[in-house]
Amino acid sequence: MDNYYLIDFNKNIIVENFKQENYVSGTGWLTHKILNKEDILSPEIIDFLSTLDIPLFINLFYGPPAGLTYIHIDNHAGGWAINYAWGSSNSIMKWYSIKKGSTPKRVLTTANTPYFFYTSDQVEIIEETEIKGLCLVRTDIPHSVHNYSTDSGRWCLSIRSLVKTNILEKLSPYIISR
Ligand SMILES: [Fe+2]
């Protein structure tokens, strides 16, 4: 699998009356677990996702202006995320290879979900890209997200899987480029 693919479902992603003000923003990088998908996803995307037949869960990330995440691997079985980011005019995702013999540290997000953290001297950058619109990204190798905007926070809806799936096969009709 490549590190990222731009995708297009040709549907509204976010529900029309999404209450962004209900989710905390602030000075740190935050993870919100979205328990009711209807709170954020449009009815048409909920219908569409159900046809994929994958047990999905949803996170909403907030990245403050000029903020960046740790270099990390997410601890969910799928190993990928369908991300949809807004709010920041300049955000970059980076992927890394692991230097031989490097052992990550296990840490928790603000939503108490575990992930594995690498220091910058344990990895080497292999790719980076600006993330715009809907994007399938790899989360099973070290990666980080940087919000370079100094005046706006970055929100990112992240649709993920609880199980291993061949997501490329399922999404191939919707991949527009990489
Ligand atoms: Fe991640």
Backbone and ligand atoms as CSV (ligand in chain L), in Angstrom:
chain,resi,resn,atom,element,x,y,z
A,1,MET,N,N,0.853,-1.200,0.000
A,1,MET,CA,C,0.000,0.000,0.000
A,1,MET,C,C,0.885,1.245,0.000
A,2,ASP,N,N,0.517,2.229,-0.821
A,2,ASP,CA,C,1.227,3.511,-0.790
A,2,ASP,C,C,0.857,4.267,0.489
A,3,ASN,N,N,1.545,5.365,0.735
A,3,ASN,CA,C,1.297,6.111,1.970
A,3,ASN,C,C,-0.031,6.871,1.944
A,4,TYR,N,N,-0.455,7.270,0.736
A,4,TYR,CA,C,-1.737,7.998,0.666
A,4,TYR,C,C,-2.342,7.896,-0.728
A,5,TYR,N,N,-3.641,8.058,-0.800
A,5,TYR,CA,C,-4.404,8.091,-2.052
A,5,TYR,C,C,-5.493,9.143,-1.896
A,6,LEU,N,N,-5.645,10.003,-2.886
A,6,LEU,CA,C,-6.781,10.934,-2.874
A,6,LEU,C,C,-8.013,10.169,-3.343
A,7,ILE,N,N,-9.110,10.369,-2.650
A,7,ILE,CA,C,-10.327,9.657,-3.027
A,7,ILE,C,C,-11.505,10.624,-3.160
A,8,ASP,N,N,-12.506,10.177,-3.897
A,8,ASP,CA,C,-13.704,10.995,-4.088
A,8,ASP,C,C,-14.910,10.069,-4.077
A,9,PHE,N,N,-15.775,10.247,-3.096
A,9,PHE,CA,C,-17.011,9.450,-3.051
A,9,PHE,C,C,-18.154,10.178,-3.754
A,10,ASN,N,N,-17.881,11.412,-4.212
A,10,ASN,CA,C,-18.906,12.227,-4.860
A,10,ASN,C,C,-20.139,12.402,-3.957
A,11,LYS,N,N,-19.864,12.617,-2.679
A,11,LYS,CA,C,-20.948,12.792,-1.704
A,11,LYS,C,C,-20.524,13.833,-0.677
A,12,ASN,N,N,-21.500,14.486,-0.057
A,12,ASN,CA,C,-21.179,15.328,1.098
A,12,ASN,C,C,-20.675,14.428,2.211
A,13,ILE,N,N,-19.617,14.848,2.870
A,13,ILE,CA,C,-19.034,14.015,3.925
A,13,ILE,C,C,-19.621,14.396,5.286
A,14,ILE,N,N,-19.634,15.689,5.560
A,14,ILE,CA,C,-20.033,16.168,6.883
A,14,ILE,C,C,-21.532,16.501,6.887
A,15,VAL,N,N,-22.203,16.142,7.967
A,15,VAL,CA,C,-23.636,16.427,8.090
A,15,VAL,C,C,-23.838,17.947,8.083
A,16,GLU,N,N,-24.950,18.377,7.518
A,16,GLU,CA,C,-25.190,19.807,7.319
A,16,GLU,C,C,-25.144,20.622,8.619
A,17,ASN,N,N,-25.713,20.074,9.686
A,17,ASN,CA,C,-25.776,20.857,10.938
A,17,ASN,C,C,-24.709,20.405,11.940
A,18,PHE,N,N,-23.540,20.038,11.459
A,18,PHE,CA,C,-22.461,19.577,12.345
A,18,PHE,C,C,-22.125,20.649,13.385
A,19,LYS,N,N,-22.122,20.241,14.657
A,19,LYS,CA,C,-21.910,21.191,15.761
A,19,LYS,C,C,-20.434,21.182,16.186
A,20,GLN,N,N,-19.617,21.839,15.392
A,20,GLN,CA,C,-18.178,21.855,15.681
A,20,GLN,C,C,-17.893,22.474,17.055
A,21,GLU,N,N,-18.757,23.436,17.449
A,21,GLU,CA,C,-18.531,24.116,18.736
A,21,GLU,C,C,-18.679,23.165,19.927
A,22,ASN,N,N,-19.274,21.981,19.706
A,22,ASN,CA,C,-19.393,21.010,20.804
A,22,ASN,C,C,-18.091,20.273,21.086
A,23,TYR,N,N,-17.091,20.442,20.223
A,23,TYR,CA,C,-15.842,19.717,20.375
A,23,TYR,C,C,-14.749,20.691,20.793
A,24,VAL,N,N,-14.012,20.279,21.799
A,24,VAL,CA,C,-13.011,21.162,22.383
A,24,VAL,C,C,-11.891,21.420,21.382
A,25,SER,N,N,-11.500,22.675,21.276
A,25,SER,CA,C,-10.271,23.012,20.575
A,25,SER,C,C,-9.363,23.613,21.645
A,26,GLY,N,N,-8.171,23.972,21.310
A,26,GLY,CA,C,-7.318,24.521,22.355
A,26,GLY,C,C,-5.891,24.641,21.906
A,27,THR,N,N,-4.986,24.539,22.835
A,27,THR,CA,C,-3.581,24.750,22.496
A,27,THR,C,C,-2.866,23.428,22.201
A,28,GLY,N,N,-3.508,22.297,22.523
A,28,GLY,CA,C,-2.851,21.001,22.288
A,28,GLY,C,C,-3.553,20.217,21.203
A,29,TRP,N,N,-2.895,19.163,20.731
A,29,TRP,CA,C,-3.504,18.267,19.750
A,29,TRP,C,C,-4.515,17.406,20.481
A,30,LEU,N,N,-5.766,17.338,20.013
A,30,LEU,CA,C,-6.825,16.625,20.734
A,30,LEU,C,C,-7.464,15.552,19.876
A,31,THR,N,N,-7.831,14.452,20.514
A,31,THR,CA,C,-8.568,13.384,19.851
A,31,THR,C,C,-9.944,13.278,20.483
A,32,HIS,N,N,-10.985,13.404,19.669
A,32,HIS,CA,C,-12.349,13.184,20.135
A,32,HIS,C,C,-12.854,11.886,19.536
A,33,LYS,N,N,-13.412,11.028,20.387
A,33,LYS,CA,C,-14.077,9.831,19.863
A,33,LYS,C,C,-15.496,10.229,19.491
A,34,ILE,N,N,-15.925,9.923,18.285
A,34,ILE,CA,C,-17.302,10.228,17.890
A,34,ILE,C,C,-18.106,8.940,18.016
A,35,LEU,N,N,-18.993,8.897,19.000
A,35,LEU,CA,C,-19.721,7.650,19.255
A,35,LEU,C,C,-20.950,7.527,18.353
A,36,ASN,N,N,-21.595,8.660,18.075
A,36,ASN,CA,C,-22.754,8.622,17.168
A,36,ASN,C,C,-22.335,9.174,15.817
A,37,LYS,N,N,-22.205,8.293,14.840
A,37,LYS,CA,C,-21.713,8.750,13.527
A,37,LYS,C,C,-22.622,9.807,12.919
A,38,GLU,N,N,-23.933,9.750,13.299
A,38,GLU,CA,C,-24.892,10.736,12.770
A,38,GLU,C,C,-24.524,12.161,13.199
A,39,ASP,N,N,-23.727,12.287,14.268
A,39,ASP,CA,C,-23.359,13.628,14.740
A,39,ASP,C,C,-22.441,14.356,13.767
A,40,ILE,N,N,-21.728,13.604,12.939
A,40,ILE,CA,C,-20.745,14.248,12.061
A,40,ILE,C,C,-20.878,13.839,10.597
A,41,LEU,N,N,-21.310,12.602,10.335
A,41,LEU,CA,C,-21.357,12.143,8.938
A,41,LEU,C,C,-22.703,12.441,8.304
A,42,SER,N,N,-22.680,12.787,7.028
A,42,SER,CA,C,-23.925,13.029,6.297
A,42,SER,C,C,-24.671,11.703,6.122
A,43,PRO,N,N,-26.007,11.753,5.998
A,43,PRO,CA,C,-26.762,10.504,5.800
A,43,PRO,C,C,-26.274,9.730,4.575
A,44,GLU,N,N,-25.905,10.434,3.487
A,44,GLU,CA,C,-25.496,9.707,2.282
A,44,GLU,C,C,-24.154,9.002,2.474
A,45,ILE,N,N,-23.266,9.573,3.280
A,45,ILE,CA,C,-21.978,8.903,3.476
A,45,ILE,C,C,-22.152,7.736,4.453
A,46,ILE,N,N,-23.070,7.859,5.404
A,46,ILE,CA,C,-23.367,6.728,6.305
A,46,ILE,C,C,-23.892,5.550,5.485
A,47,ASP,N,N,-24.814,5.827,4.578
A,47,ASP,CA,C,-25.353,4.766,3.704
A,47,ASP,C,C,-24.249,4.133,2.883
A,48,PHE,N,N,-23.417,4.984,2.314
A,48,PHE,CA,C,-22.341,4.496,1.457
A,48,PHE,C,C,-21.363,3.627,2.252
A,49,LEU,N,N,-20.942,4.114,3.423
A,49,LEU,CA,C,-19.958,3.363,4.219
A,49,LEU,C,C,-20.509,1.999,4.639
A,50,SER,N,N,-21.824,1.933,4.870
A,50,SER,CA,C,-22.392,0.644,5.285
A,50,SER,C,C,-22.263,-0.396,4.165
A,51,THR,N,N,-22.212,0.058,2.917
A,51,THR,CA,C,-22.054,-0.896,1.797
A,51,THR,C,C,-20.640,-1.477,1.739
A,52,LEU,N,N,-19.675,-0.826,2.380
A,52,LEU,CA,C,-18.302,-1.347,2.388
A,52,LEU,C,C,-18.179,-2.582,3.281
A,53,ASP,N,N,-19.145,-2.715,4.223
A,53,ASP,CA,C,-19.174,-3.886,5.093
A,53,ASP,C,C,-17.893,-4.032,5.927
A,54,ILE,N,N,-17.486,-2.947,6.568
A,54,ILE,CA,C,-16.302,-2.931,7.442
A,54,ILE,C,C,-16.758,-2.333,8.780
A,55,PRO,N,N,-16.388,-2.945,9.926
A,55,PRO,CA,C,-16.724,-2.305,11.209
A,55,PRO,C,C,-15.855,-1.068,11.425
A,56,LEU,N,N,-16.473,0.090,11.338
A,56,LEU,CA,C,-15.721,1.353,11.353
A,56,LEU,C,C,-15.870,2.074,12.687
A,57,PHE,N,N,-14.895,2.887,13.018
A,57,PHE,CA,C,-15.069,3.831,14.122
A,57,PHE,C,C,-14.548,5.189,13.669
A,58,ILE,N,N,-14.947,6.220,14.402
A,58,ILE,CA,C,-14.669,7.576,13.930
A,58,ILE,C,C,-13.987,8.393,15.010
A,59,ASN,N,N,-12.924,9.049,14.620
A,59,ASN,CA,C,-12.267,10.030,15.481
A,59,ASN,C,C,-12.373,11.401,14.829
A,60,LEU,N,N,-12.333,12.425,15.672
A,60,LEU,CA,C,-12.210,13.787,15.172
A,60,LEU,C,C,-10.986,14.385,15.866
A,61,PHE,N,N,-10.001,14.778,15.063
A,61,PHE,CA,C,-8.774,15.337,15.623
A,61,PHE,C,C,-8.799,16.851,15.502
A,62,TYR,N,N,-8.249,17.499,16.503
A,62,TYR,CA,C,-8.028,18.935,16.415
A,62,TYR,C,C,-6.536,19.200,16.575
A,63,GLY,N,N,-5.971,19.927,15.630
A,63,GLY,CA,C,-4.566,20.322,15.716
A,63,GLY,C,C,-4.478,21.833,15.812
A,64,PRO,N,N,-3.869,22.369,16.847
A,64,PRO,CA,C,-3.827,23.827,17.034
A,64,PRO,C,C,-2.961,24.509,15.975
A,65,PRO,N,N,-3.113,25.835,15.809
A,65,PRO,CA,C,-2.236,26.560,14.884
A,65,PRO,C,C,-0.769,26.281,15.226
A,66,ALA,N,N,0.025,26.101,14.195
A,66,ALA,CA,C,1.463,25.853,14.351
A,66,ALA,C,C,1.741,24.638,15.249
A,67,GLY,N,N,0.792,23.667,15.261
A,67,GLY,CA,C,0.973,22.467,16.101
A,67,GLY,C,C,1.410,21.280,15.275
A,68,LEU,N,N,1.997,20.311,15.931
A,68,LEU,CA,C,2.337,19.077,15.234
A,68,LEU,C,C,2.151,17.894,16.158
A,69,THR,N,N,1.860,16.728,15.559
A,69,THR,CA,C,1.714,15.511,16.361
A,69,THR,C,C,3.096,14.912,16.606
A,70,TYR,N,N,3.152,13.970,17.527
A,70,TYR,CA,C,4.339,13.121,17.639
A,70,TYR,C,C,4.464,12.278,16.370
A,71,ILE,N,N,5.649,11.747,16.163
A,71,ILE,CA,C,5.829,10.719,15.133
A,71,ILE,C,C,5.318,9.419,15.771
A,72,HIS,N,N,4.333,8.795,15.156
A,72,HIS,CA,C,3.671,7.679,15.835
A,72,HIS,C,C,3.074,6.675,14.853
A,73,ILE,N,N,2.738,5.500,15.393
A,73,ILE,CA,C,1.930,4.497,14.689
A,73,ILE,C,C,0.647,4.342,15.487
A,74,ASP,N,N,-0.502,4.366,14.791
A,74,ASP,CA,C,-1.771,4.220,15.486
A,74,ASP,C,C,-2.009,2.756,15.815
A,75,ASN,N,N,-2.664,2.532,16.941
A,75,ASN,CA,C,-2.874,1.172,17.414
A,75,ASN,C,C,-4.285,0.679,17.070
A,76,HIS,N,N,-4.617,0.649,15.792
A,76,HIS,CA,C,-5.893,0.039,15.420
A,76,HIS,C,C,-5.631,-0.928,14.285
A,77,ALA,N,N,-6.459,-1.992,14.238
A,77,ALA,CA,C,-6.134,-3.135,13.381
A,77,ALA,C,C,-6.088,-2.782,11.900
A,78,GLY,N,N,-6.916,-1.837,11.485
A,78,GLY,CA,C,-7.017,-1.557,10.055
A,78,GLY,C,C,-5.701,-1.120,9.434
A,79,GLY,N,N,-4.986,-0.248,10.107
A,79,GLY,CA,C,-3.706,0.227,9.571
A,79,GLY,C,C,-3.838,1.344,8.544
A,80,TRP,N,N,-5.034,1.894,8.414
A,80,TRP,CA,C,-5.273,2.991,7.465
A,80,TRP,C,C,-6.376,3.883,8.034
A,81,ALA,N,N,-6.550,5.046,7.441
A,81,ALA,CA,C,-7.637,5.951,7.839
A,81,ALA,C,C,-8.120,6.689,6.601
A,82,ILE,N,N,-9.431,6.883,6.535
A,82,ILE,CA,C,-9.997,7.774,5.519
A,82,ILE,C,C,-10.161,9.121,6.216
A,83,ASN,N,N,-9.349,10.083,5.816
A,83,ASN,CA,C,-9.311,11.373,6.517
A,83,ASN,C,C,-9.944,12.482,5.685
A,84,TYR,N,N,-10.558,13.406,6.385
A,84,TYR,CA,C,-11.143,14.570,5.735
A,84,TYR,C,C,-10.837,15.767,6.629
A,85,ALA,N,N,-9.942,16.627,6.151
A,85,ALA,CA,C,-9.435,17.716,7.001
A,85,ALA,C,C,-9.970,19.055,6.524
A,86,TRP,N,N,-10.164,19.965,7.475
A,86,TRP,CA,C,-10.562,21.331,7.134
A,86,TRP,C,C,-10.032,22.293,8.197
A,87,GLY,N,N,-10.121,23.577,7.891
A,87,GLY,CA,C,-9.784,24.608,8.875
A,87,GLY,C,C,-8.404,25.199,8.676
A,88,SER,N,N,-7.446,24.383,8.290
A,88,SER,CA,C,-6.081,24.883,8.111
A,88,SER,C,C,-5.779,25.017,6.630
A,89,SER,N,N,-5.130,26.111,6.269
A,89,SER,CA,C,-4.778,26.311,4.860
A,89,SER,C,C,-3.481,25.595,4.520
A,90,ASN,N,N,-2.800,25.084,5.509
A,90,ASN,CA,C,-1.471,24.515,5.247
A,90,ASN,C,C,-1.171,23.406,6.250
A,91,SER,N,N,-1.583,22.170,5.896
A,91,SER,CA,C,-1.225,21.063,6.781
A,91,SER,C,C,-0.572,19.947,5.968
A,92,ILE,N,N,0.438,19.364,6.558
A,92,ILE,CA,C,1.292,18.385,5.871
A,92,ILE,C,C,1.301,17.095,6.684
A,93,MET,N,N,1.185,15.962,5.992
A,93,MET,CA,C,1.365,14.676,6.662
A,93,MET,C,C,2.684,14.085,6.192
A,94,LYS,N,N,3.427,13.480,7.115
A,94,LYS,CA,C,4.736,12.902,6.799
A,94,LYS,C,C,4.765,11.449,7.233
A,95,TRP,N,N,5.484,10.626,6.463
A,95,TRP,CA,C,5.650,9.212,6.801
A,95,TRP,C,C,7.140,8.913,6.927
A,96,TYR,N,N,7.471,7.922,7.750
A,96,TYR,CA,C,8.870,7.643,8.074
A,96,TYR,C,C,9.135,6.138,8.037
A,97,SER,N,N,10.387,5.790,7.767
A,97,SER,CA,C,10.840,4.418,7.994
A,97,SER,C,C,11.514,4.370,9.365
A,98,ILE,N,N,11.560,3.166,9.937
A,98,ILE,CA,C,12.114,3.001,11.290
A,98,ILE,C,C,13.571,2.576,11.174
A,99,LYS,N,N,14.433,3.281,11.864
A,99,LYS,CA,C,15.841,2.891,11.877
A,99,LYS,C,C,15.991,1.589,12.657
A,100,LYS,N,N,16.913,0.763,12.207
A,100,LYS,CA,C,17.137,-0.554,12.814
A,100,LYS,C,C,17.335,-0.441,14.330
A,101,GLY,N,N,16.665,-1.330,15.062
A,101,GLY,CA,C,16.870,-1.394,16.514
A,101,GLY,C,C,16.094,-0.364,17.307
A,102,SER,N,N,15.231,0.424,16.643
A,102,SER,CA,C,14.477,1.451,17.380
A,102,SER,C,C,13.207,0.865,17.981
A,103,THR,N,N,12.995,1.087,19.249
A,103,THR,CA,C,11.799,0.581,19.927
A,103,THR,C,C,10.914,1.764,20.316
A,104,PRO,N,N,9.628,1.732,19.900
A,104,PRO,CA,C,8.754,2.868,20.234
A,104,PRO,C,C,8.276,2.805,21.673
A,105,LYS,N,N,7.767,3.931,22.145
A,105,LYS,CA,C,7.178,4.026,23.475
A,105,LYS,C,C,5.664,3.999,23.308
A,106,ARG,N,N,4.946,3.291,24.209
A,106,ARG,CA,C,3.484,3.243,24.132
A,106,ARG,C,C,2.922,4.418,24.934
A,107,VAL,N,N,2.084,5.236,24.281
A,107,VAL,CA,C,1.488,6.394,24.955
A,107,VAL,C,C,-0.013,6.445,24.664
A,108,LEU,N,N,-0.730,7.367,25.302
A,108,LEU,CA,C,-2.183,7.470,25.126
A,108,LEU,C,C,-2.565,8.825,24.521
A,109,THR,N,N,-3.568,8.822,23.628
A,109,THR,CA,C,-4.111,10.088,23.117
A,109,THR,C,C,-4.981,10.718,24.202
A,110,THR,N,N,-5.505,11.922,23.936
A,110,THR,CA,C,-6.415,12.568,24.900
A,110,THR,C,C,-7.736,11.806,24.991
A,111,ALA,N,N,-8.006,10.884,24.051
A,111,ALA,CA,C,-9.203,10.038,24.144
A,111,ALA,C,C,-8.851,8.688,24.765
A,112,ASN,N,N,-7.640,8.590,25.348
A,112,ASN,CA,C,-7.176,7.368,26.010
A,112,ASN,C,C,-6.973,6.183,25.079
A,113,THR,N,N,-6.754,6.454,23.801
A,113,THR,CA,C,-6.455,5.355,22.886
A,113,THR,C,C,-4.936,5.245,22.767
A,114,PRO,N,N,-4.414,4.016,22.823
A,114,PRO,CA,C,-2.961,3.862,22.806
A,114,PRO,C,C,-2.368,4.052,21.407
A,115,TYR,N,N,-1.169,4.545,21.350
A,115,TYR,CA,C,-0.414,4.561,20.106
A,115,TYR,C,C,1.065,4.469,20.434
A,116,PHE,N,N,1.885,4.322,19.403
A,116,PHE,CA,C,3.312,4.083,19.600
A,116,PHE,C,C,4.106,5.269,19.075
A,117,PHE,N,N,4.963,5.763,19.907
A,117,PHE,CA,C,5.633,7.033,19.679
A,117,PHE,C,C,7.115,6.812,19.390
A,118,TYR,N,N,7.624,7.472,18.364
A,118,TYR,CA,C,9.048,7.406,18.010
A,118,TYR,C,C,9.672,8.788,18.156
A,119,THR,N,N,10.909,8.822,18.569
A,119,THR,CA,C,11.638,10.088,18.568
A,119,THR,C,C,12.211,10.311,17.167
A,120,SER,N,N,12.506,11.561,16.830
A,120,SER,CA,C,12.917,11.861,15.453
A,120,SER,C,C,14.242,11.184,15.085
A,121,ASP,N,N,15.058,10.833,16.079
A,121,ASP,CA,C,16.317,10.154,15.734
A,121,ASP,C,C,16.126,8.642,15.531
A,122,GLN,N,N,14.899,8.131,15.743
A,122,GLN,CA,C,14.634,6.700,15.522
A,122,GLN,C,C,14.097,6.425,14.115
A,123,VAL,N,N,13.828,7.483,13.351
A,123,VAL,CA,C,13.155,7.318,12.057
A,123,VAL,C,C,13.841,8.151,10.971
A,124,GLU,N,N,13.465,7.833,9.720
A,124,GLU,CA,C,13.924,8.636,8.587
A,124,GLU,C,C,12.719,8.980,7.721
A,125,ILE,N,N,12.605,10.229,7.308
A,125,ILE,CA,C,11.430,10.623,6.511
A,125,ILE,C,C,11.478,9.962,5.139
A,126,ILE,N,N,10.335,9.426,4.692
A,126,ILE,CA,C,10.288,8.823,3.355
A,126,ILE,C,C,9.358,9.587,2.411
A,127,GLU,N,N,8.353,10.270,2.962
A,127,GLU,CA,C,7.426,10.993,2.074
A,127,GLU,C,C,6.657,12.034,2.880
A,128,GLU,N,N,6.281,13.128,2.207
A,128,GLU,CA,C,5.376,14.089,2.838
A,128,GLU,C,C,4.478,14.685,1.786
A,129,THR,N,N,3.270,15.055,2.189
A,129,THR,CA,C,2.333,15.642,1.239
A,129,THR,C,C,1.358,16.555,1.962
A,130,GLU,N,N,0.855,17.520,1.216
A,130,GLU,CA,C,-0.222,18.350,1.740
A,130,GLU,C,C,-1.509,17.541,1.617
A,131,ILE,N,N,-2.288,17.491,2.679
A,131,ILE,CA,C,-3.534,16.725,2.646
A,131,ILE,C,C,-4.686,17.693,2.413
A,132,LYS,N,N,-5.368,17.463,1.283
A,132,LYS,CA,C,-6.532,18.297,0.968
A,132,LYS,C,C,-7.684,17.379,0.618
A,133,GLY,N,N,-8.875,17.699,1.064
A,133,GLY,CA,C,-10.037,16.885,0.717
A,133,GLY,C,C,-9.974,15.523,1.367
A,134,LEU,N,N,-10.576,14.558,0.696
A,134,LEU,CA,C,-10.683,13.212,1.249
A,134,LEU,C,C,-9.451,12.410,0.857
A,135,CYS,N,N,-8.891,11.688,1.815
A,135,CYS,CA,C,-7.616,11.031,1.551
A,135,CYS,C,C,-7.540,9.740,2.362
A,136,LEU,N,N,-7.163,8.659,1.689
A,136,LEU,CA,C,-6.878,7.397,2.384
A,136,LEU,C,C,-5.403,7.420,2.757
A,137,VAL,N,N,-5.101,7.292,4.040
A,137,VAL,CA,C,-3.697,7.381,4.471
A,137,VAL,C,C,-3.293,6.155,5.270
A,138,ARG,N,N,-2.019,5.831,5.188
A,138,ARG,CA,C,-1.467,4.733,5.997
A,138,ARG,C,C,-1.218,5.207,7.411
A,139,THR,N,N,-1.585,4.391,8.385
A,139,THR,CA,C,-1.329,4.733,9.794
A,139,THR,C,C,-0.527,3.636,10.493
A,140,ASP,N,N,-0.088,2.620,9.708
A,140,ASP,CA,C,0.614,1.487,10.324
A,140,ASP,C,C,2.135,1.586,10.184
A,141,ILE,N,N,2.610,2.715,9.692
A,141,ILE,CA,C,4.046,3.024,9.743
A,141,ILE,C,C,4.159,4.394,10.427
A,142,PRO,N,N,5.325,4.752,10.949
A,142,PRO,CA,C,5.410,6.032,11.649
A,142,PRO,C,C,4.989,7.200,10.751
A,143,HIS,N,N,4.196,8.100,11.317
A,143,HIS,CA,C,3.728,9.272,10.579
A,143,HIS,C,C,3.499,10.411,11.565
A,144,SER,N,N,3.411,11.618,11.017
A,144,SER,CA,C,3.110,12.787,11.842
A,144,SER,C,C,2.323,13.763,10.996
A,145,VAL,N,N,1.594,14.643,11.670
A,145,VAL,CA,C,0.824,15.668,10.972
A,145,VAL,C,C,1.244,17.024,11.531
A,146,HIS,N,N,1.477,17.960,10.620
A,146,HIS,CA,C,1.960,19.288,10.984
A,146,HIS,C,C,0.948,20.309,10.492
A,147,ASN,N,N,0.466,21.139,11.380
A,147,ASN,CA,C,-0.380,22.256,10.976
A,147,ASN,C,C,0.514,23.499,10.921
A,148,TYR,N,N,0.885,23.888,9.717
A,148,TYR,CA,C,1.788,25.030,9.575
A,148,TYR,C,C,1.058,26.362,9.620
A,149,SER,N,N,-0.283,26.319,9.561
A,149,SER,CA,C,-1.026,27.577,9.655
A,149,SER,C,C,-0.824,28.165,11.051
A,150,THR,N,N,-0.522,29.457,11.106
A,150,THR,CA,C,-0.277,30.065,12.416
A,150,THR,C,C,-1.548,30.711,12.971
A,151,ASP,N,N,-2.604,30.789,12.158
A,151,ASP,CA,C,-3.814,31.441,12.669
A,151,ASP,C,C,-5.057,30.551,12.676
A,152,SER,N,N,-4.989,29.325,12.156
A,152,SER,CA,C,-6.194,28.491,12.233
A,152,SER,C,C,-5.868,27.058,12.637
A,153,GLY,N,N,-6.802,26.504,13.417
A,153,GLY,CA,C,-6.679,25.119,13.847
A,153,GLY,C,C,-7.035,24.176,12.708
A,154,ARG,N,N,-6.595,22.940,12.811
A,154,ARG,CA,C,-6.896,21.943,11.790
A,154,ARG,C,C,-7.816,20.891,12.400
A,155,TRP,N,N,-8.961,20.713,11.771
A,155,TRP,CA,C,-9.885,19.653,12.167
A,155,TRP,C,C,-9.747,18.510,11.186
A,156,CYS,N,N,-9.823,17.290,11.670
A,156,CYS,CA,C,-9.720,16.149,10.756
A,156,CYS,C,C,-10.631,15.024,11.211
A,157,LEU,N,N,-11.636,14.759,10.385
A,157,LEU,CA,C,-12.484,13.587,10.572
A,157,LEU,C,C,-11.675,12.383,10.121
A,158,SER,N,N,-11.669,11.329,10.901
A,158,SER,CA,C,-10.860,10.161,10.550
A,158,SER,C,C,-11.691,8.897,10.719
A,159,ILE,N,N,-11.944,8.226,9.596
A,159,ILE,CA,C,-12.772,7.015,9.591
A,159,ILE,C,C,-11.820,5.826,9.536
A,160,ARG,N,N,-11.935,4.916,10.503
A,160,ARG,CA,C,-10.954,3.839,10.670
A,160,ARG,C,C,-11.637,2.492,10.868
A,161,SER,N,N,-10.870,1.443,10.723
A,161,SER,CA,C,-11.431,0.103,10.826
A,161,SER,C,C,-10.921,-0.635,12.056
A,162,LEU,N,N,-11.811,-1.424,12.653
A,162,LEU,CA,C,-11.452,-2.242,13.813
A,162,LEU,C,C,-10.811,-3.560,13.396
A,163,VAL,N,N,-10.895,-3.881,12.118
A,163,VAL,CA,C,-10.369,-5.178,11.647
A,163,VAL,C,C,-9.497,-4.961,10.414
A,164,LYS,N,N,-8.683,-5.975,10.136
A,164,LYS,CA,C,-7.867,-5.942,8.904
A,164,LYS,C,C,-8.789,-6.103,7.708
A,165,THR,N,N,-8.599,-5.256,6.694
A,165,THR,CA,C,-9.445,-5.347,5.507
A,165,THR,C,C,-8.600,-4.961,4.303
A,166,ASN,N,N,-8.996,-5.431,3.129
A,166,ASN,CA,C,-8.313,-4.962,1.930
A,166,ASN,C,C,-8.998,-3.680,1.460
A,167,ILE,N,N,-8.618,-2.593,2.077
A,167,ILE,CA,C,-9.306,-1.325,1.829
A,167,ILE,C,C,-9.063,-0.839,0.401
A,168,LEU,N,N,-7.896,-1.128,-0.159
A,168,LEU,CA,C,-7.608,-0.659,-1.524
A,168,LEU,C,C,-8.563,-1.289,-2.526
A,169,GLU,N,N,-8.838,-2.563,-2.319
A,169,GLU,CA,C,-9.769,-3.258,-3.202
A,169,GLU,C,C,-11.160,-2.622,-3.083
A,170,LYS,N,N,-11.578,-2.359,-1.833
A,170,LYS,CA,C,-12.924,-1.798,-1.615
A,170,LYS,C,C,-13.043,-0.370,-2.169
A,171,LEU,N,N,-11.953,0.397,-2.081
A,171,LEU,CA,C,-12.049,1.809,-2.478
A,171,LEU,C,C,-11.531,2.076,-3.888
A,172,SER,N,N,-11.079,1.038,-4.578
A,172,SER,CA,C,-10.437,1.291,-5.878
A,172,SER,C,C,-11.303,2.107,-6.848
A,173,PRO,N,N,-12.638,1.939,-6.880
A,173,PRO,CA,C,-13.411,2.772,-7.829
A,173,PRO,C,C,-13.390,4.263,-7.472
A,174,TYR,N,N,-12.960,4.583,-6.252
A,174,TYR,CA,C,-13.069,5.972,-5.780
A,174,TYR,C,C,-11.711,6.670,-5.673
A,175,ILE,N,N,-10.636,5.935,-5.979
A,175,ILE,CA,C,-9.310,6.536,-5.892
A,175,ILE,C,C,-9.078,7.384,-7.132
A,176,ILE,N,N,-8.778,8.685,-6.920
A,176,ILE,CA,C,-8.623,9.556,-8.089
A,176,ILE,C,C,-7.153,9.813,-8.422
A,177,SER,N,N,-6.268,9.733,-7.424
A,177,SER,CA,C,-4.841,9.877,-7.730
A,177,SER,C,C,-4.059,9.543,-6.477
A,178,ARG,N,N,-2.775,9.525,-6.646
A,178,ARG,CA,C,-1.951,9.356,-5.444
A,178,ARG,C,C,-0.806,10.354,-5.455
L,1,LIG,FE,FE,-1.981,8.740,13.387
